[in-house]
Amino acid sequence: MDYDTPLFFHVMQYAAAADRDVIDMVSGGPDWEPPEALRDGLREYADADADAFQYPPSDGLRELREEIAARRGVDVDRVVITNGAGEANYLAMAAALERDAGDEILLTDPVYPYYPGKARMLGADPRLVPVADDGGLDVAAMREAASPDTAAILVNSPNNPTGAVYDADTMGAIVDLAEANDALLISDEVYDHYDFSRRFESALAVDSDHTVVTNSFSKSMAITGFRVGYAVFPPHLVEAARTRHMLVNVTGARPSQVAVLRALRETGPGYYEASRDLLRKRVDAFTDALDAAGAEYIVPDGAFYVFARFEGFPGTLENVERLVDEAGVACMPGDTFGTYDEWVRFALVTPRAEEAARRLADYEF
């Protein structure tokens, strides 16, 4: 089977090999500090007894699952700790396909490229559905695309790459659509702490046995290397997901889970608000520079990306490499994200975001 290979690492390696200074705006690895309580948890763990260095329960530490369940308002037995949100989405897609309710997975266009790659790896047929002009979910287009062959509808809010945020009406409508087609709604909410609009609504707000919510602490705690995610499954699908998780991974890492648990218990809302404030300033400065460069862009209501296009400068890999070589800015080509080959995506997770914006404003596209 031929698998899709995302271009993230290619672009990062190209930028690293450049003969000039390059500002990396490729991947979504936050540049700010994790919670101090997380560091404290790791320090304490280093002195734990030897039995703490052995396998944790396959579906995750009970205490961490209980903390997540309490925060999400669900039964603890529905929560499975995963190797980041990536595995959580993989398990959710597999659960959708194993129901023998179709082999098609509906995705938004533009789309985070790991979704269609995972879908094809599982033998599914990914189908891209255009979003609205503002980057938001086009429920009518999804409704037209859905059919009895639709096994799952996968949405991401706040969205990568557009920054769109789905409100309560949108989320309720997409849950209804999944139920009407006996499909599983997979709601990836990994950027839920980065909602600038205050309109974000979790799919868990709608009571449905056709919904899986996935998430992780990679973005919210700035710990992409820790690989602690989770999925909340409906009761009738959770046991099969646990089994698949065990067969693929055996279990997750205990130190990461212990540290995340302590950070959850001891980190107040001020930590997350400070991250949002930082990103709001970066978005404002970056989009001001895009205006100066004559670019078109989608104003992000959440997450930490800006999706933009420059007249006469298609978002191809070749042009992205030109930006690296000639402007000293590394971004992702738009055709990575679906059919948006006129666009490029910038990740605002660098303290040099404003400098990158100035370089783009000065560049002759």
Secondary structure, 3 states (H helix, E strand, C coil): CCCCCCCHHHHHHHHHCCCCCCEECCCCCCCCCCCHHHHHHHHHHHCCCHHHHCCCCCCCCHHHHHHHHHHHCCCHHHEEEECHHHHHHHHHHHHHHCCCCCCEEEEEECCCCHHHHHHHHCCCEEEEEECCCCCCCCHHHHHHHCCCCEEEEEEECCCCCCCCCCCHHHHHHHHHHHHHCCCEEEEECCCCCCECCCCCCCHHHCCCCCEEEEEECCCCCCCCCCCCEEEECCHHHHHHHHHHHHHHHCCCCHHHHHHHHHHHHHCCHHHHHHHHHHHHHHHHHHHHHHHHCCCEEECCCECCEEEEEECCECCCHHHHHHHHHHHCEECEEHHHHCCCCCCEEEECCCCCHHHHHHHHHHCCC
